[in-house]
Amino acid sequence: MSLSALSRRSVLRSLAGAGVVALGATACSGPADAADPDAPAGPAQTGPSGAIPGRRLGAEWEKHARTFMVWPASADVWGGQLDAVRQDIASVARAIGSREPVVLLVRPGQEASAQNACGSDVELFPTPVDDLWARDTAPVFVEEAGKVKGVDFNFSGWGGKQQHANDAGVARAILAEYGIDRIPTPIVAEGGSFESDGQGTLLVTESSVVNDNRNPGRSRDQVEEELRRALGVTKVIWLAGVRGKDITDAHVDCLARFAAPGVVFLDQAFPGTPADVWSRSADQARSVLAGATDATGRKLTVIEIPQPDPDRITGRGDAFVSSYLNFYVSDKGVYLPLFGDPKADEHAQALMKDHFPNREIVPIQIDTIASGGGGIHCSTHDQPAG
């Protein structure tokens, strides 16, 4: 994520005394986190590209069965901001829930407050949870032989940076509740690591998966081979990202997103902002994308979306995420963060309208979610209709 400092998520957990490894250290998960005992040792029955024939990772703009979200569960995580972040999640859930089914995972015992805040359009799924980041804890859904399946990427608290006893079980809980086949994998990753065009192309930051805190001892080639098998992709475009500057190690969903096959949105620092590791990461991504082709051999068109003026945004915090790229696409809407800089907000909304003309553009103020190191995309996860 495009953060200027360590994520508040890790800081709050450290203050809570939850056995957190400090960000920036070499935080490796234990053996139970790092590898799934049920996972295959390597590719099986794969095609020439390494992908399993018929398996496909769709694009977010394809039809959904539902959107998964999670109700923030604990003051140990959010401290005095728990009520405020719940209000943000409720705003997102209500907006999406008025346009497509939303399932809200909620810690048992908190159902009444969640339902009251999110409204009757939102279905509750009581299950143990730690935090709100559905993008990373839910399974990554693929389609195979006309069925939806879910890849369980062994959520490890972003490489052991936070407690995750409950969130590590979210993927299995969702798959069991909805009767969806589970695809195991030996690698550790999160849904925010991946961006798909639905046609076989995957964008991914190397820093978030080829990293000793997730996949020690695995080379980029080995990780890519498993991503092709697990997700059914045929072309992986690697962006460098940034290690150790935020809790995710720079997920791609705040840096580069597909607007359509062959079209990529790229985050751009506000003009005049001093260069830092994040703007250099965007520069590197721009260079890679300029020379890249997708799975069909098509050159990519890159459209930059400038961040808002940091002096005009309404949110605060060193970890505040001010990237418009953390938007979410549902069947009828595009849900975009509203930061309080009218010129930048309107420009981002206009670009979304140009590229998603048949969807309503829905700006939502999410200052507390953003102050916690995430955004609308981080707090949602789409299940394809299949």
N, C-alpha and C positions, 0 to 999 in steps of 0.2 A: 504494500500500500504506500501511497505517496505521503509519507510522514516526515516531519522535520526532526523528530526525536523518538525516543523509545515510546512504545505504545502504552497508554494508560492501563490497558488490560493487564499487562505484565506487572506494572507498578502496583496496581491495586491488589493483585494477588500476592505480591511480595509483602505488602503491608499487612495483609490478612494472615500471614504466617502459614501459607498453605503448602509449604515445601516446594516453592518455585525456584527454578534455576534462573539466575539473573541473565537478562538478554545481553548478548555480546560474548558470553562465555561459550565454551563448547558444550552445548546441552544435548546430550545423547539420550534417547529413550532406552528403557530397559528391553530385554529380549522379548517380553510379551507385547511391547508396543511396536517394536521394529519389524516383526515378521508374523504373518498369520500362519499358524501351524497347518491350516487346511489349504493353504495356497499352493498352486502348482510350482514346481521348481523352475519352469521356463515355458516358453511358448509351446503350444501343442495344437496340431491340426491348423496351422496358420498358412496363409497365402504367401506369395513371393514378397509382399511388403512387410510381412510379419503380423498383419492383421488377420483375425479370424474371419473367413468369408461369411458375409451376411450380418456381421456385428457392426453397429454404427452408433456413433455419438452425435446426436442431433444438435441443431442450433436452438438457441433460446427462443427465437421468434416463431418456432413451430408450435403446433397446437398442444396445449397442456391438459393433463388430467386434473392437476391441482398444483397449488403452491404450498410448500412447507415453510413454516416459520417457528420460532421458539420464544416463549415468554421468559423474560429475564427472571432468574429464580432467586438470586441471593444478594444480600447487602454485603456479604464478604467480597463479592466481585465489584459491585458498583458503589458501595458505601452510601453516602448521602444523595447520590444521583439515581438511586434505584427507581424512585417514583417518576423522575423525569425521563429516564430511558424507557420505562414502561409506556409512558405517554407517546413517545416516538414510535415504538413498536406498534402500539394500538393504532396510530395514524396510518402507518404503512399497511397494517392488516385490514383496516376498514377500507382503505382506498382500493387495494387489490381485491378484497372480498366482495366488493360491489360489482366486480367485473368477471371474476372466475372463482372457483372453489379454493378456499384457504383452509389448511389444517394447521392448527397451532399446537405444538408440543408444549405441555405444561406440567410442571412438577406436581405430583399428587398433593392435594391440599390447597392448591392455589387456583383451582378451577373457577371459583365464583368471581374472584377479582379479575381474572383474565377475560372471562365471558362478558362481564359488565363493561370492561374497558374496550373490548374489541367488537362487541355487537353480535347479534344472532346470526349474521352471515358467515361467521367464522366457526368452523368445527374444531372442537377440542380433542386432543389425544393425550390423556394423562400418561406420563412416562417420566422416569428420572432424567433430569437434565442439569447441567451446570451453568450454561451461558446461552446467549442468543444467536450465535453465529451458525445458522442453518446451512449456509453455503458450504461450510467446511465440515460439518459433522454428519450431514445427511449423505446417503449413498449417491454416487454419480451414476445417473441412469443412462442406459444404452438400449438400443433395440436390436433384437436378433430373432430371425425367423418369425416375425410378426408379433413377438412378445417383448414387453418391457422387462429388463433385468437391471439389477443394481450392483455396481462395483463398490465394494467396501474397502476403502483405502486406509484402514487401520488408524483412525484418528489418534494422534499422540500428543495433543496439546501443543501443536506447532513445534514438535521436536522437544517435548519435555519442558516447555517454558511455563506451563501452568498445570494445576490439578485438572484431571479429565476423567475421573473414574466413571461418572455418569455419561458424559459426552462420548466417550469411547464406545458406548453401546448404542448410540442413537441410530446408526446406520442399520444394525441388525434389528432393532426394535421396529423401525419403519418397514423394513422388508417383511418381517414376520406379520405385522399388523395388516398389511395390504396383500399378502400372499405373493410377493414378488421374489423370483429366484435371485439368490445372492451369488455374485461372481467374486471369489476371493482373489487376492493378489499379494505377492510377497513384499511389495513396496509400500512406503508410507507417504501419503500426500493428502491434500485437501482440495475440495471442489473449486475454491478460489484460485487454485494454481492453473486451471485449465480454461481455455476459450476456444470454442469450436465454431466452424462455419457450416456444419451439417453435411459437408461434402468431402470429409476425410482430412481436413486440415486442422491442426492443433497448434495454438499459440501457448507457450509455457515459459516461465522464467526459470532459468537454470538454478538460481540462488535458492528457490523454494523447494526443489526436489533433489537436485544433485548436491547434497549437503549432508555432512556427517551427523547432523542432528536429526535427520530423517532416515537416510539410506546409507549408513557407513559402509565403505568398501565397494560401493557400486559406482561404476563409471557412467558417464552420460550415455554412452552407447547402450549399456545394459539397462538403464532406466528407460531409454527410448524404446528398446525392444519390448519391454513389458508394457509400456503405454500403448504401443501399437496392438499388442495382444488384448489387453484388458478393455480398451476403449474402441477398438476397431478403426483407428485412424491410420492413414497411409502416408501422411506428411506431417512432420513435427518441425515447427519453426521455433528455434531457441532464442530467447532474449536473455541477456546476462542477468538483469535484475540487480539487487543489492543484498548482501548478506549482513545480518546482525544489526540492522538499523530499525527494524520494527519486528513485531512478534511473528509476522508471517514470513519474514525474509523476502518481502516484496512480491506478493501475489500479482499475477498478471491482470486481475480484474480492476485494478486502479491505474494500469499503465496502457494497455492496448486491448481493444474490444472489436469484434466484427460488427459492422453495421449491416452487412450483406455479404454473400460470397464475393470475394475479391476486393472488398472495401473494409478498411480498418480505421477506427478512431484511435487517435494517439493523444495521451495527456500532454499538455504543454504548460510549463510554469508561467506564472503571470509575468508579462514583459517587464523587464527591469529588476526582477528578483535576482539576487546574487546567485551565481552558479553554486550548486552543491551536489552531493552524490545523487540526489533524485533527478535533477535536470540532466546530469551526465548519463544517468540510466536511460532517460528518454531520448537523449541524443544517440546513444548506442542502439536503442530499439529502432529509431528512425532510419539509421544506416542499414541495419539488418533488413528491415521491411522494404526499403527502397530497392534492394537487390534480390528480394525473395519472390518465389512463385508459390502458388497454392497447390493442392493435390491434383488439380486439373491442368496444371502448367500455366495458369493465368498469372500475369503480373498483378501486384497489389496496388490499389489506390489508397493513399494514406491521407486522412483528414484530421488535422490537429484541433483539439478543443482546449482553449486556454482556461486555466484555472481563474477563479475570481480574484479580485484585488484583496490581498490579505488585510488591508486597512478598512475594508467595507463589510467583510463577512460578519455575521451575527454570532457565530460560535467562537469558542475560545479553547485554548489548550495546546500544549506543545505537540500533541499527537493528533491534532485535528486533521481529518482527511478532507481536503478541499478539491478532490478530483470529481468532475462530472461523469467520469467513466464508470463510476460505481452505480450505474443505473440498472434497472430491471425491466425486462420485456415480458408482458403477459399477453394473453390472446387479444385483449381489447385496449390495452394501455401500455405506455412507457412511463415508468416511475423514476423521476429524476430528482436528485437533491437540490434544494433551494438554499442558497448560501447568503443571500442578502445584498449582493452586488448586482443592481438591476441590469446593467449592461451585459455582464457576463452570464447571468441567469437567463436573460432573454436570448442571448446568442446561442447558448447550449440548447435551449428549448426549440429554437428555430431549426438548428441542425437536426435534432431528433425528428421534428415534423417533416423535414425534407426527406429523411431516410426511412421513416415509418409513417407514411402518409395516411394509412388506414387505421391508425391507432390514436387514441386520445393521449396527449402529452399531459402527465399529471405531476406537477412539481410538489414536493413535500419537504417541509422543514424538519430536519433530523439532527439538530445541533448536538444533542447528547450522544446519539449513536456515533456521529462523526468525531466527537471528542474522545470517544473510546477506541478510536483506531479503525473504524469501519464505515459502512454505508448501506444503502438500500440493497444492493446486490449481495453484500456479505450476510445480510440478515434474511435472505430468501433463498429458496431452492426449488426449481421447477421439476415436476415429474411429467414426462411427455405422455401424450394420449396413447401412443402406440397404434 
